[in-house]
Amino acid sequence: METPLHHPEPTTLAHTTRFHAARQPDAPALICENRTLTYGDLHRASNRLAHALRAAGLGEGDRVAYLGKESEHYYEALFACAKTGTVLVPVNWRLTATEVSHILRDSGTRLLFLEEEFATIVQNMPTAAPHTVVPVGAIAAWCAEHPDGDPEFEADPDTPVAQLYTSGTTGLPKGVVLAHRSFFAIRDALASEGLDWIDWRAGDIALVGIPGFHVGGLWWATQNLNAGTTVVVMRAFAARQAVDLIRDLGVTTACVVPAMLRMMLTEPGVGAQDFTTLRKTVYGGSPISEALLEESIAVLDCEFAQIYGLTETGNTAVCLPPAAHVPGGALMQAAGRPYPGVRAKVIDDQGRALPPGTVGEVCLHTPARMVAYWGLPDKTAQTLVDGWIHTGDAGYLDEDGHLFIHDRIKDVILVAGENVYPAEIENVLEHHPAVREAVVVGIPDERWGEKVHAFVVPAPGTRPSPRDLHTFLVPRLAAFKLPAAYEFTDHVPRNPSGKILRRELRDRFWADTARKVN
């Protein structure tokens, strides 16, 4: 069996490609479609791009956005930003023009790397595009005349390097600023205790199933690149292609959401013969059902590690290690336990710590935590309190420190690992002239984990149809946010102070489930 890699020397992403280009310049760093980029290639390409960013007038703290599917160019941009002190703003290409416009405007993006496939999104934005737009396909030509030597900028672990947008309960996405330390802290914690809950070994070939505009995808890719393994990049997840890549490239590790596992296992003809090289699967984004886990263990025949965290915690803060993945075992309903150096507590609505077994709000203290919400000091102060991230999830700790997630205080809906916030959909629905009020909840869905269900109170004298509402929402919301069903009602339940009793609307859909998340 291959031995685990030693703790890597890089301490920032600015060091990563330099370190591996010096030691293994011809080793494959990235494989995308039929293209392979070695560590030497990645180092030189990101250096040239870094010099081009500087020549374009961008410096430390400036925002550089990337709107495109996964490719080697995305990672060239990431490392170029790391080497210049600029901050990468990955944009979800599934968003609408209005949503993209908000992100670019809010972040103050000065330069946008834009894949041609999504040019119409930018053209249809209600606000002007950034002054400089560089087509992704033209990146090589744009920076070809620049040197491929190291830029002079030296980042430190607290230097911001990425700004990822998460939907908010107010309906407007917030920019979560992450520093270099967010991509090293958990790895350091595991190494410090010699734990292999999640590990990176010499010769590993890692599949990134989660897109890089999500913290899970970005974190998993950087962990592997920091360790010097090979990263297999999918332009966008497709189950048949993922199975073929695992089999044909000899993939040894993968990071996915449970819905992706389910889709791969239901592909016609897929069986154990397709996964013989896979040694570990890391999953997160939503809990896994015991039935799906049992099938995955039987077919993939590898170790499984569940990770739990938020963008605000720098991705994973809690892990259910492989040893706990025993179908029928007592811990299979747990999210896991904190990594070394990470602390978890559960508090009541007065901020007081609760004893084991008592449900309250989950708070996490991790060295990988965010720097701040971009431009939102009040929101930052509400979420990041004395070093603790208040997650908005309801749960409890057992006597041994295992965290169990019970429900969501913030009402977020998890659709195949995508965070969907009711307020965002409700705000748009209520702009329809035939809608007086809308309330959105998440309900169980066997394929996606959860789906969006909308309760609609029609405006007086109107009779909107589901088709009318769907047509109205399509250009305004990303497809994964669209309600799967509309239920028309003459009122929504409220408490005496007028607050909507969202739980009452959800409960009839979740009555037969042990957890109020799926």
C-alpha positions as CSV (number, residue, x, y, z in Angstrom):
1,M,0.0,0.0,0.0
2,E,1.3,3.5,-0.8
3,T,2.4,5.6,2.1
4,P,0.8,8.9,2.9
5,L,2.5,12.0,1.6
6,H,4.5,14.0,4.1
7,H,3.0,17.2,5.3
8,P,3.6,19.6,2.4
9,E,5.8,22.6,2.8
10,P,3.6,25.2,1.0
11,T,1.7,27.4,3.5
12,T,-0.1,29.5,0.9
13,L,-1.5,28.8,-2.6
14,A,1.1,31.2,-3.9
15,H,3.8,28.6,-2.8
16,T,2.0,25.5,-4.1
17,T,2.9,25.5,-7.8
18,R,6.5,26.7,-7.1
19,F,7.0,23.9,-4.6
20,H,5.8,21.1,-6.9
21,A,7.3,22.6,-10.1
22,A,10.7,22.4,-8.5
23,R,10.3,18.8,-7.3
24,Q,8.1,17.1,-9.9
25,P,7.8,19.4,-12.9
26,D,6.7,16.7,-15.3
27,A,4.1,15.2,-12.9
28,P,0.5,15.7,-14.1
29,A,-1.3,18.3,-12.1
30,L,-4.6,18.7,-14.0
31,I,-6.4,16.5,-16.5
32,C,-9.3,18.1,-18.3
33,E,-11.0,16.3,-21.3
34,N,-8.0,15.2,-23.3
35,R,-5.6,17.8,-22.0
36,T,-2.9,17.3,-19.3
37,L,-1.2,20.2,-17.5
38,T,2.0,19.3,-15.6
39,Y,3.0,21.0,-12.4
40,G,5.7,22.8,-14.4
41,D,3.1,23.9,-17.0
42,L,0.7,25.1,-14.3
43,H,3.4,27.1,-12.5
44,R,4.6,28.8,-15.7
45,A,1.1,29.5,-17.0
46,S,-0.1,31.0,-13.7
47,N,3.1,33.1,-13.5
48,R,2.5,34.5,-16.9
49,L,-1.1,35.2,-16.0
50,A,-0.1,36.9,-12.8
51,H,2.3,39.2,-14.6
52,A,-0.6,40.0,-17.1
53,L,-2.9,40.9,-14.2
54,R,-0.2,43.2,-12.8
55,A,0.3,44.8,-16.3
56,A,-3.5,45.4,-16.5
57,G,-3.2,47.5,-13.3
58,L,-4.6,45.0,-10.8
59,G,-3.0,44.7,-7.4
60,E,-3.5,43.4,-3.9
61,G,-7.2,43.3,-2.9
62,D,-8.6,43.8,-6.4
63,R,-11.3,41.4,-7.4
64,V,-11.0,39.1,-10.5
65,A,-14.1,37.1,-11.4
66,Y,-14.3,33.9,-13.4
67,L,-17.5,32.9,-15.2
68,G,-17.1,29.6,-16.9
69,K,-17.2,25.8,-16.5
70,E,-14.3,23.9,-15.0
71,S,-11.1,23.7,-16.9
72,E,-7.3,24.1,-16.4
73,H,-7.8,27.8,-17.0
74,Y,-9.8,28.2,-13.8
75,Y,-6.9,26.9,-11.8
76,E,-4.4,29.0,-13.7
77,A,-6.6,32.0,-12.7
78,L,-6.7,30.8,-9.1
79,F,-3.0,30.6,-8.7
80,A,-2.4,33.8,-10.6
81,C,-4.6,35.6,-8.1
82,A,-2.7,33.9,-5.3
83,K,0.6,35.2,-6.7
84,T,-0.6,38.8,-7.0
85,G,-2.7,39.3,-4.0
86,T,-5.8,39.7,-6.1
87,V,-8.9,37.9,-5.0
88,L,-10.7,35.3,-7.2
89,V,-14.5,35.6,-7.4
90,P,-15.8,32.3,-8.9
91,V,-19.3,32.8,-10.4
92,N,-21.8,30.0,-10.6
93,W,-22.5,29.7,-14.3
94,R,-26.0,28.4,-13.6
95,L,-27.1,31.8,-12.3
96,T,-29.2,34.3,-14.3
97,A,-28.0,37.6,-15.7
98,T,-29.5,39.5,-12.8
99,E,-27.8,37.2,-10.2
100,V,-24.5,37.5,-11.9
101,S,-24.8,41.2,-12.2
102,H,-25.3,41.5,-8.4
103,I,-22.1,39.4,-7.7
104,L,-19.9,41.4,-10.1
105,R,-21.3,44.8,-8.9
106,D,-21.1,43.8,-5.2
107,S,-17.6,42.5,-5.4
108,G,-16.3,45.5,-7.3
109,T,-14.9,43.1,-9.9
110,R,-12.3,44.9,-12.2
111,L,-11.6,42.0,-14.6
112,L,-13.7,39.2,-15.7
113,F,-12.6,35.9,-17.3
114,L,-15.6,34.9,-19.4
115,E,-16.2,31.7,-21.2
116,E,-17.9,32.3,-24.6
117,E,-20.7,29.9,-23.7
118,F,-21.9,32.4,-21.1
119,A,-21.4,35.7,-23.0
120,T,-25.2,36.2,-23.3
121,I,-25.5,36.2,-19.5
122,V,-23.1,39.2,-19.3
123,Q,-24.8,40.9,-22.3
124,N,-28.2,40.6,-20.6
125,M,-27.0,42.0,-17.2
126,P,-28.9,45.0,-16.0
127,T,-25.6,46.7,-15.2
128,A,-22.5,47.2,-17.3
129,A,-19.8,44.5,-17.4
130,P,-16.4,45.1,-15.7
131,H,-14.1,47.4,-17.7
132,T,-11.9,44.5,-18.7
133,V,-13.3,41.2,-20.0
134,V,-10.9,38.5,-21.1
135,P,-12.4,35.4,-23.0
136,V,-11.3,32.2,-21.3
137,G,-10.2,30.8,-24.7
138,A,-7.9,33.8,-25.2
139,I,-6.1,33.7,-21.8
140,A,-3.0,32.1,-23.3
141,A,-2.8,34.8,-26.0
142,W,-3.6,37.6,-23.5
143,C,-0.6,36.7,-21.3
144,A,1.8,35.2,-23.9
145,E,4.2,38.1,-24.0
146,H,4.7,38.1,-20.2
147,P,7.5,36.4,-18.4
148,D,6.9,33.0,-16.7
149,G,9.1,33.7,-13.7
150,D,7.8,34.1,-10.2
151,P,6.1,37.4,-9.4
152,E,7.5,39.3,-6.4
153,F,4.4,39.3,-4.3
154,E,4.5,37.1,-1.2
155,A,1.2,36.2,0.4
156,D,0.8,35.1,4.0
157,P,-1.8,32.7,5.5
158,D,-4.2,35.6,6.3
159,T,-4.1,37.2,2.9
160,P,-7.5,37.0,1.2
161,V,-7.4,34.8,-2.0
162,A,-11.0,33.9,-2.8
163,Q,-14.5,35.4,-2.5
164,L,-17.4,32.9,-2.8
165,Y,-21.0,34.0,-2.9
166,T,-23.6,32.2,-0.9
167,S,-27.4,33.0,-1.0
168,G,-28.7,34.8,2.0
169,T,-31.9,34.9,4.0
170,T,-32.4,38.4,2.8
171,G,-32.5,37.2,-0.8
172,L,-29.1,38.8,-1.8
173,P,-26.0,36.6,-2.0
174,K,-23.2,37.5,0.4
175,G,-19.5,37.4,-0.6
176,V,-17.6,35.1,1.8
177,V,-13.9,36.2,1.9
178,L,-11.5,33.3,2.5
179,A,-7.8,33.6,3.1
180,H,-5.0,31.2,2.1
181,R,-5.2,29.5,5.6
182,S,-8.7,28.2,4.8
183,F,-7.1,25.8,2.3
184,F,-4.4,24.6,4.7
185,A,-5.7,24.6,8.2
186,I,-7.7,21.3,8.2
187,R,-4.9,19.5,6.4
188,D,-2.4,20.7,9.0
189,A,-4.8,19.6,11.8
190,L,-5.1,16.1,10.4
191,A,-1.3,15.9,9.9
192,S,-0.6,17.1,13.4
193,E,-2.4,14.1,14.9
194,G,-1.5,11.6,12.2
195,L,-5.1,11.1,11.3
196,D,-6.2,9.7,7.9
197,W,-9.9,10.5,8.0
198,I,-9.2,12.3,4.7
199,D,-5.7,11.7,3.2
200,W,-3.7,12.4,0.1
201,R,-1.2,9.8,-1.0
202,A,1.6,9.7,-3.5
203,G,0.2,8.6,-6.8
204,D,-3.4,9.6,-6.0
205,I,-5.6,10.6,-8.9
206,A,-8.5,12.7,-7.5
207,L,-11.8,13.4,-9.2
208,V,-13.4,16.8,-8.4
209,G,-17.2,16.2,-8.8
210,I,-18.2,19.5,-7.1
211,P,-17.8,22.6,-9.2
212,G,-15.1,25.1,-8.3
213,F,-17.5,27.9,-7.6
214,H,-18.6,25.9,-4.5
215,V,-16.2,25.9,-1.6
216,G,-16.3,22.1,-1.5
217,G,-15.0,21.8,-5.1
218,L,-12.4,24.5,-4.6
219,W,-11.2,23.1,-1.3
220,W,-10.9,19.5,-2.6
221,A,-9.0,20.6,-5.7
222,T,-6.6,22.7,-3.7
223,Q,-6.0,20.0,-1.1
224,N,-4.8,17.7,-3.9
225,L,-2.8,20.3,-5.7
226,N,-1.1,21.3,-2.4
227,A,-0.2,17.6,-1.9
228,G,1.1,17.2,-5.5
229,T,-1.4,14.6,-6.6
230,T,-3.3,14.6,-10.0
231,V,-6.6,16.4,-10.2
232,V,-9.2,15.2,-12.8
233,V,-11.4,18.2,-13.7
234,M,-14.9,17.7,-15.1
235,R,-16.2,20.6,-17.1
236,A,-19.5,19.9,-15.4
237,F,-20.7,16.8,-13.6
238,A,-22.3,14.1,-15.7
239,A,-22.8,10.7,-14.1
240,R,-21.8,8.5,-17.1
241,Q,-18.7,10.6,-17.7
242,A,-17.7,10.5,-14.1
243,V,-17.9,6.7,-14.0
244,D,-15.9,6.5,-17.3
245,L,-13.2,8.8,-15.9
246,I,-12.9,6.8,-12.6
247,R,-12.5,3.6,-14.6
248,D,-10.3,4.8,-17.5
249,L,-8.0,7.1,-15.5
250,G,-7.6,4.9,-12.4
251,V,-9.1,7.5,-10.1
252,T,-8.3,6.7,-6.5
253,T,-10.2,9.5,-4.6
254,A,-13.3,11.5,-5.3
255,C,-15.3,14.3,-3.7
256,V,-19.0,14.4,-4.5
257,V,-22.5,15.2,-3.1
258,P,-24.8,12.2,-2.3
259,A,-27.0,13.0,-5.3
260,M,-24.0,12.4,-7.6
261,L,-23.4,9.0,-6.0
262,R,-27.0,8.1,-6.7
263,M,-26.8,9.2,-10.3
264,M,-23.6,7.2,-10.9
265,L,-25.1,4.1,-9.4
266,T,-28.3,4.3,-11.5
267,E,-26.4,4.6,-14.8
268,P,-27.2,1.5,-17.0
269,G,-24.5,-1.2,-16.8
270,V,-22.5,0.5,-13.9
271,G,-21.1,-2.0,-11.4
272,A,-18.2,-2.8,-9.1
273,Q,-15.9,-3.3,-12.1
274,D,-16.0,0.5,-12.8
275,F,-14.6,1.4,-9.4
276,T,-11.7,-1.0,-8.7
277,T,-9.1,1.8,-8.3
278,L,-11.2,3.9,-6.0
279,R,-9.9,3.8,-2.4
280,K,-11.8,6.7,-0.8
281,T,-14.9,8.8,-1.4
282,V,-15.4,12.1,0.4
283,Y,-19.0,13.4,0.4
284,G,-20.8,16.4,1.8
285,G,-23.3,19.1,0.9
286,S,-26.2,17.0,2.3
287,P,-26.6,13.9,4.5
288,I,-26.5,10.5,2.9
289,S,-29.4,8.0,3.3
290,E,-28.5,4.7,4.8
291,A,-29.9,2.9,1.8
292,L,-27.7,4.9,-0.6
293,L,-24.6,4.4,1.7
294,E,-25.1,0.6,1.8
295,E,-25.4,0.4,-2.0
296,S,-22.4,2.7,-2.4
297,I,-20.3,0.6,0.0
298,A,-21.3,-2.6,-1.8
299,V,-20.6,-1.3,-5.4
300,L,-17.7,1.2,-4.9
301,D,-16.0,-1.0,-2.2
302,C,-14.0,1.8,-0.8
303,E,-13.7,4.0,2.3
304,F,-16.2,6.8,2.8
305,A,-15.7,10.1,4.8
306,Q,-18.6,12.5,5.3
307,I,-17.7,16.2,5.7
308,Y,-19.8,19.0,7.2
309,G,-19.2,22.7,7.2
310,L,-20.1,25.9,5.5
311,T,-18.5,28.3,3.1
312,E,-18.1,30.5,6.2
313,T,-16.1,27.8,7.9
314,G,-13.7,27.4,5.0
315,N,-15.6,24.2,4.0
316,T,-15.2,21.2,6.3
317,A,-15.0,21.6,10.0
318,V,-16.5,18.2,11.1
319,C,-15.9,14.8,9.7
320,L,-17.5,11.4,10.0
321,P,-14.4,9.2,9.3
322,P,-14.4,5.9,7.4
323,A,-14.4,3.8,10.6
324,A,-17.8,5.2,11.6
325,H,-19.4,4.3,8.3
326,V,-21.0,1.1,9.4
327,P,-24.5,0.6,8.0
328,G,-26.9,0.4,11.0
329,G,-24.3,1.8,13.3
330,A,-25.1,4.3,16.0
331,L,-23.2,7.1,14.3
332,M,-24.7,6.9,10.8
333,Q,-27.0,9.8,11.7
334,A,-24.2,11.9,12.9
335,A,-22.4,14.7,10.8
336,G,-19.2,13.6,12.5
337,R,-16.8,15.1,15.0
338,P,-14.6,18.2,14.8
339,Y,-11.1,17.9,13.5
340,P,-8.2,18.5,15.9
341,G,-8.0,22.2,16.6
342,V,-11.7,22.7,15.7
343,R,-14.3,23.1,18.4
344,A,-18.1,22.8,18.3
345,K,-20.8,24.0,20.7
346,V,-24.5,24.2,20.7
347,I,-26.2,27.3,22.2
348,D,-29.7,28.4,23.1
349,D,-31.3,31.7,21.8
350,Q,-29.5,33.6,24.6
351,G,-26.1,32.3,23.5
352,R,-25.6,29.9,26.4
353,A,-23.9,26.6,25.8
354,L,-26.3,23.6,26.0
355,P,-25.5,20.2,27.5
356,P,-25.1,17.1,25.4
357,G,-28.3,15.8,23.8
358,T,-30.0,19.2,23.8
359,V,-30.9,20.8,20.5
360,G,-29.8,24.4,19.8
361,E,-27.8,26.4,17.2
362,V,-24.6,24.8,16.1
363,C,-21.5,27.0,16.4
364,L,-18.0,26.1,15.1
365,H,-14.6,27.5,15.9
366,T,-12.1,26.7,13.2
367,P,-8.8,28.1,12.0
368,A,-10.1,27.8,8.5
369,R,-13.0,30.3,9.1
370,M,-13.8,33.2,6.8
371,V,-12.2,36.6,7.1
372,A,-15.6,38.4,6.7
373,Y,-18.6,38.9,4.6
374,W,-17.5,41.4,1.9
375,G,-18.7,44.8,2.6
376,L,-21.2,43.7,5.3
377,P,-19.7,44.4,8.8
378,D,-23.0,44.0,10.6
379,K,-23.7,40.6,9.0
380,T,-20.2,39.5,9.7
381,A,-20.6,40.5,13.4
382,Q,-23.8,38.4,13.6
383,T,-22.2,35.3,12.1
384,L,-18.6,35.5,13.3
385,V,-18.7,36.1,17.1
386,D,-15.4,35.9,19.1
387,G,-14.0,33.5,16.5
388,W,-17.1,31.3,16.4
389,I,-19.2,30.8,13.2
390,H,-22.9,30.7,14.1
391,T,-24.1,28.2,11.4
392,G,-27.8,28.7,11.6
393,D,-28.2,24.9,11.8
394,A,-29.9,23.3,14.7
395,G,-28.3,20.2,16.2
396,Y,-26.9,18.6,19.3
397,L,-23.7,17.1,20.5
398,D,-23.5,13.6,22.2
399,E,-21.4,12.8,25.2
400,D,-18.5,11.9,23.0
401,G,-18.5,15.1,21.0
402,H,-20.2,13.8,17.8
403,L,-22.4,16.4,16.1
404,F,-25.9,15.5,15.0
405,I,-27.7,18.0,12.7
406,H,-31.4,18.1,13.5
407,D,-32.9,20.9,11.5
408,R,-32.1,24.3,9.9
409,I,-32.6,27.5,11.8
410,K,-32.1,29.5,8.7
411,D,-34.6,27.5,6.5
412,V,-32.0,26.8,3.8
413,I,-33.1,24.1,1.3
414,L,-30.4,21.7,0.0
415,V,-31.1,20.7,-3.6
416,A,-28.4,18.2,-4.7
417,G,-25.9,20.1,-2.5
418,E,-26.9,23.5,-3.7
419,N,-28.0,26.0,-1.0
420,V,-31.3,27.5,-1.9
421,Y,-32.8,30.2,0.4
422,P,-36.6,30.6,0.5
423,A,-36.4,34.4,0.8
424,E,-34.7,34.7,-2.6
425,I,-37.4,32.8,-4.4
426,E,-40.2,34.4,-2.4
427,N,-39.0,37.9,-3.2
428,V,-39.0,37.1,-7.0
429,L,-42.4,35.3,-6.9
430,E,-44.0,38.2,-5.1
431,H,-43.1,40.5,-8.0
432,H,-45.6,38.6,-10.2
433,P,-48.8,40.7,-10.4
434,A,-51.0,37.7,-9.6
435,V,-49.2,36.8,-6.4
436,R,-50.1,38.4,-3.2
437,E,-47.8,36.3,-1.0
438,A,-45.4,33.4,-1.4
439,V,-43.8,31.0,1.1
440,V,-41.2,28.5,0.0
441,V,-40.1,25.4,1.9
442,G,-38.0,22.4,1.2
443,I,-39.6,18.9,1.1
444,P,-38.0,15.5,0.7
445,D,-37.0,14.3,-2.7
446,E,-35.5,10.8,-3.3
447,R,-33.2,11.9,-6.2
448,W,-32.0,15.4,-5.1
449,G,-32.3,15.2,-1.3
450,E,-34.8,18.1,-1.2
451,K,-36.9,20.0,-3.7
452,V,-38.5,23.4,-3.6
453,H,-42.2,23.6,-2.8
454,A,-44.0,27.0,-3.1
455,F,-47.2,28.0,-1.3
456,V,-48.8,30.9,-3.2
457,V,-51.6,33.2,-2.1
458,P,-53.1,34.7,-5.3
459,A,-53.8,38.4,-5.6
460,P,-57.5,39.2,-5.3
461,G,-59.4,38.5,-8.6
462,T,-56.5,36.5,-10.1
463,R,-56.0,32.8,-10.9
464,P,-52.3,32.2,-11.6
465,S,-51.3,28.8,-12.9
466,P,-48.1,26.9,-12.2
467,R,-47.1,27.4,-15.8
468,D,-47.6,31.2,-15.5
469,L,-45.4,31.3,-12.4
470,H,-42.7,29.0,-13.8
471,T,-42.5,31.0,-17.0
472,F,-42.1,34.2,-14.9
473,L,-39.3,32.7,-12.7
474,V,-37.2,31.0,-15.4
475,P,-35.3,34.2,-16.6
476,R,-35.0,35.5,-13.0
477,L,-33.7,32.5,-11.0
478,A,-31.2,29.7,-11.6
479,A,-32.9,26.4,-12.6
480,F,-32.0,24.6,-9.4
481,K,-33.9,27.3,-7.4
482,L,-37.2,26.8,-9.3
483,P,-40.1,25.3,-7.4
484,A,-40.9,21.7,-8.3
485,A,-44.5,22.3,-7.3
486,Y,-46.9,25.2,-6.5
487,E,-49.7,24.9,-3.9
488,F,-52.3,27.6,-4.0
489,T,-53.9,28.7,-0.7
490,D,-56.0,31.5,0.7
491,H,-53.7,32.2,3.6
492,V,-50.4,31.2,5.3
493,P,-50.2,30.3,9.0
494,R,-48.7,33.0,11.3
495,N,-48.1,33.3,15.0
496,P,-49.6,36.1,17.0
497,S,-46.8,38.5,16.2
498,G,-47.3,37.9,12.5
499,K,-44.3,35.7,11.8
500,I,-44.9,33.0,9.2
501,L,-45.0,29.5,10.7
502,R,-42.8,27.9,8.0
503,R,-42.3,24.8,10.1
504,E,-46.0,24.1,10.1
505,L,-46.0,24.2,6.3
506,R,-43.0,21.8,6.2
507,D,-44.0,19.3,8.8
508,R,-46.6,17.4,6.8
509,F,-44.0,16.6,4.2
510,W,-41.4,15.5,6.8
511,A,-43.7,13.6,9.2
512,D,-42.3,10.2,8.3
513,T,-38.6,11.2,8.5
514,A,-36.3,11.0,11.5
515,R,-34.3,14.1,10.5
516,K,-35.8,17.3,9.2
517,V,-33.0,17.6,6.7
518,N,-32.4,15.1,3.8
